[in-house]
């Protein structure tokens, strides 16, 4: 099984204090820690698990700045064989469609049976790139995949639906699967492992290498334009509890009881 | 197994092991876990000896390797000075390189790599505990004669932060000039080393040494015996580090610290493994406790070298195992000797005992306090 995994280097925002930058269309990232997008971590793990079981190769690919090499090296340390970074000033501000076009150019001539992506990226949450990429490549796709069983000509996948439902379907290969978190347990990669992965191939390609024109990518090649990004104001109903942990816990219990929730 | 891994294991001094079983017999974890240092020694020997016909040890099937608290009882009791603890850390290292590590421990390592603390909390919140206190932060061009190294637990855990606050209060009460690194402080790496993540540990050593050099640090005092141990024994460079118990005991000797406030309670003391068994520091904490007027000091039945681990070391703060916690047994021992306060000198002991007092339902009978909290009360 030859697999290509599309990954994204994203800022971790769960614990951080977020501020919108001066453009009003992004966030200040200077003090943020970047790492592989959580969903993509499951995707690369799934690809490596399949390689360990069935043989074949894993190629990891990202579109992003030079700093995204950290995520690529991590994937190489996890077991990917080679990495490709797509970097060009012209790629900036690409929407999901433009991003998929760029990935498509890089992937279309590579040999593969399967493309894996995360279901969505934690920064923009579009959940579109994988699906558009599959359309551009003319291959079938499945999203929110939480189990993959590999057969000769197809994969049997379980899709996670709402309400605890799961859907099982067969998808003809080659195919694109967007992986859901929880499909596996991503392995830890040691610092030594990441250092050793420096010996593996990491190719950097730009606009010209991919045979793309400036107007096909970035803002001009996008169908969606970002208007504004903002932090919603705190609603009146929001109440911030203060005090020590015991005090806060008691107040929470009180509130839940008062509203008949427990 | 790669040649490098083979070489790494070969370096460990297991050939002296005579399989007496003292290590397993004394291991406080082995009664509730598959952890068996003697067997791990034997299997590791099989792993590297070309003469044995046994199949190679499948260490990845040995999940119990992660149950070890690195208390070092096995190592100091070993009659052949083999140090089974080093073998366990070595085996952990092999597993880490294969990515085979319980997910919560992997998260702790990632947290240290990305945020400088094993809880993965934001670096910008590291010194929030000190906001309303009189502290000096290190600054470029100014030498930090005395650095107070707070450590991750005392920086982020709300209970352990009280110890950091008590230390600052005590320094200030005694007019001692000190600085802290603030949000620049990063994990000392002691638990990282214990978890076998050598690459990450090396990075932390480099980061911390750079910080100490940049701010011209002359002396270091730590909250945690774990940080103290790392700086003293694992940094490959002689560092002027003291645990706070040593620093404050010395102030008593010099007549600079006189405690006058009365604490009319029966007090016992838990020897932290990384102060006691690892570094032979037993008298200094007792000197401080006993210098508090009217304290009735009682020893636990198993104390000093025979003290029992609280189960917070070796990464176990982030990896729980089934069975009664050692700290729960220790609380019962403390009640048996009539103690009303169990005093600790380590943030991990503080947190494990804080939990154990609650889980054993003894909140009315006994409290856990850090020595620095007692001193702050008695000053």
Interface residues (C-beta under 8 A of the other chain):
Chain A: X12 X15 X16 X17 X31 X33 X35 X78 X185 X187 X188 X189 X190 X191 X192 X193 X194 X195 X244 X245
Chain B: X96 X97 X99 X100 X101 X103 X105 X106 X109 X110 X113 X114 X115 X120 X121 X122 X124 X158 X197 X198 X199 X200 X202 X203
